């Protein structure tokens, strides 16, 4: 079994909690480093094993990630826990590699307009950046997993609909560049289940034995329905954030990710064991409420709780 297969086994669903990175991009008040570490440890105790820990971006511009190395170290201290860090350029890649993080993520936009707004580069330049990351990975001592996310893959808030063929073309280029995994991101919750299912199925087909991640936002209330469609189409890696925090600062109209707790319930209801205790997971929201009291948290499970398992009564 390869390291990739060990981290992302094809015979089960892997859920990644992205609240510490995507979830903190638009918040008004930042949690302390100690609170982030408790966030990780408490979710780990609930059964979560995959965490997006932050970004290697200039601390002056993105103060929410100034302590990313501390969070990486916390995750590294927990047996079986897996950390993922986002990078946007070669400087960030080198810092991520030096940190020892287990997975390095990078973003390529599905549209030229969003690529310029988000990273000030063309899509071709972004793909070349991914290829360079893969070369640096191959030359590193610990060879982290490389994950390339295609943002705005299902619709762009700047230009509107996105041709699925463009996304498939980008996915093929990313696999050719050497990535271990492609993530299909509905960055602004543009699509519905039909579009998500069809695009996911197409990317799964070209991925072969490599995992495909689907990253969803709940902008128009389609997050859980879209996650169900992605699972039906063969995706086995899904992203969500605790309490539905998140949103892209360079995408007009962006809102939070699909609620992680509800995502766990969805998977369990469809027969995919997650190994996550939902009640203990929901309890972690208390950290967010204490550290970011002005932030709205979402989620049906937090509101209603798990269904009661009462014994059936004969008619």
Order of alpha helices (4+ residues) and beta strands (2+ residues): alpha-beta-alpha-beta-alpha-beta-alpha-beta-alpha-alpha-beta-alpha-beta-alpha-beta-alpha-beta-alpha-alpha-alpha-alpha
